[in-house]
Amino acid sequence: MKIHEYQAKQLLAAAGVPVPRGIVARTPEEAAAAFDTLAGPLAVVKSQIHAGGRGKGRFLEYPDQPGVVLVRSADEARDHATRMLGQTLVTVQTGDSGKTVNTLFVEAGLDIAREIYLGVVVDRESNGPVLIVSSEGGMNIEEVAERSPEKILSEPVDSGYGLHAFQARKLAYQLELSGTTVRHAERFFPKVCQFFLDNDCSMTEINPLVVTTDGELLALDAKVSFDDNAMYRHKEFLELRDLSEEDESEVRAGKAGLSYVNLDGNIGCLVNGAGLAMSTMDLIKLHGGEPANFLDVGGGANVDQVTEAFRIILSDGNVQAVLVNIFGGIMQCDTIVEALLEAYEKVGFTVPLVVRLEGTNVDIARTMLEQSGRDIITASDLTDAAQKVVGTLSP
Amino acid sequence: MSILVDQQTRVICQGITGRAGLFHSQQCREYGTPLVGGVTPGKGGTEIDGFPVFDSVMEARNQTDANTSMIFVPPPYCADAILEAVDAGIQLIVAITEGIPVQDMISVKQAVDASGSRLVGPNCPGVITPGVAKIGIMPGYIHQPGSVGLISKSGTLTYEAAWQLGNVGLGQSTAVGIGGDPIIGTGFNDLLELFEEDEGTEAILMIGEIGGTAEIQAADYIRQHVTKPVAGFIAGKTAPPGKRMGHAGAIISGGSGTAAEKIEALQAAGVAVAESPADMGTAVQRAIASRAAARQS
């Protein structure tokens, strides 16, 4: 689960990580008032969306308006806020359709001496958390890793103790920080790591981490995401979820206990098992089609879930045919067909439906399909299924 | 011959009084697995469908001589259940549970690595040595006895592969679902080593997917250490970056963990990679045939 920058900073600040002073604004007037409250010569007005690249991003409605902007007066803050709130911000990460900005974060301007990258993630090779820093602050860290891997520095984080002070100093010296800034790093780095551990984060990224002209460290940006599997022990974070940032169909699928990802193609898929669902997408592509989605109904799908799955697939206006691919294991094929036929009746199919079944009780299930009198195309194996479903789209 | 599961296997089920735990314990027993009891703290001394229930893994082990545990404990308590099995000296721990927090698995992984126990999973279908015993949720009849070692991150895709192998007259020595989580117990390389050493295994099929770098490390391992023919398949060629595809670990992040880079690495290591998921069975045939041809020339 992802949260907004302002939410991440509130949590980090509560954990003792220094962040700039900032105020949330949901109207242009609030943005102007925030500028006055911060009482500095400068402030930064930042669009709150989950995607990155906001500074370079521009609004669909106001092509000259950046997603993050420096302002020098309350009037300026108000003017910019008017062109940002309720408008659509397009960045490299949002896709062409962009994201609606509903919230702004107005922050006090800083005297910046240096920008650094800092991130904590779970490293799948060492099977533990790792702290990554780089002198290339404000840059996309993956690009830095690609272009100049020597600029990526990392230290493993002890999942019981956290980051040791010596590790923080080691990284600080490697980053060529000096004087009191090293002392600040000795506290800052371990606190971010502790935040990551305490809150079951999947990622905590501070990019850039700013060294001010006074030698202090402040989190200028913050990206935090949580491990969905651990949310049961952090129920307070569920309030931070912003459903407007997520794909509507994906949210709906989640509520029904289905795993769904929306894609750009026109062949909808309903599959049991994540690996088989991914493979079914690949298979469609291999035979010249384009998958419209990933959908795993899971191991114990019932009539309600299958019905909801069909409804979600068919609510995508791009879908022109549907492929059902089931390998019945403990979940028997006849159970699936029963659900399928009931769902077929409830949903009302208007596009061709190709069904491929294999596994437990497949013979009973095939007979049920044949005797149903429904206009369902059956397939004998994966290749046959892919050819048939792609074939229904041919002119 | 086989790996992990053989005639000496004696299994207990942690979480046997839960719905899934009981159902699959019954299924395993029906298949012929020596399922000798179960553990549910607080229900020790009772019996469920003929299975004796114990309060602790240690007690279950002492009373039944079990060397293997199959775990169906819900995600919030599953790490604890695995650690209890490690503490009790269980040799093989098969964790079926899906949805364990990653940070729980970090400490579990450290404890398992420091012990003499082996963990398979979590979030996996389990392990089967066809005709001998199954420990997990796979339908037994799909798996025919034979000489292909099968390693897979995915459940239903494993069934698909086993079925395709059956269609071309091949069975499995042992099939192992390693699970699709970011942190797992036994990985590709551990099993490649075991299958390479196993006399009953003549060829290996490994099924991977997007996310992480385990398949790339496997390719390195194969190049250096595996003499038996290896076939492979990687799911998720069409998966978009940054989106989790069902499995917690199946995500392309920062442009790495793509299917393309994994396929390339495996092919470079001489693995016969199936282009289509429909060709996993024939890819194994291809791997065996090309190795035989190489031997003759």
Interface residues (C-beta under 8 A of the other chain):
Chain A: V122 R124 E125 N127 G128 P129 I141 E142 A145 E146 S159 G160 L197 D200 S202 D227 D228 N229 A230 Y232 R233 S259 V261 L263 V271 N272 G273 A274 G275 L276 A277 M278 S279 T280 M281 D282 L283 I284 K285 L286 P291 F294 D296 G299 F327 G328 G329 I330 E358 G359 T360 D381 L382 T383 A386
Chain B: F23 H24 Q27 P75 P76 G99 I100 P101 V102 Q103 D104 M105 I106 S107 K109 Q110 P125 I137 M138 P139 Y141 I142 S152 K153 S154 G155 T156 L157 T158 Y159 E160 W163 G180 P182 I183 I207 E209 I210 G212 T213 A214 Q217 F233 A235 G236 K237 T238 A239 P240 K243 R244 M245 G246 H247 A248 G249 A250 G254 G255 S256 A259 E275 S276 P277 A278
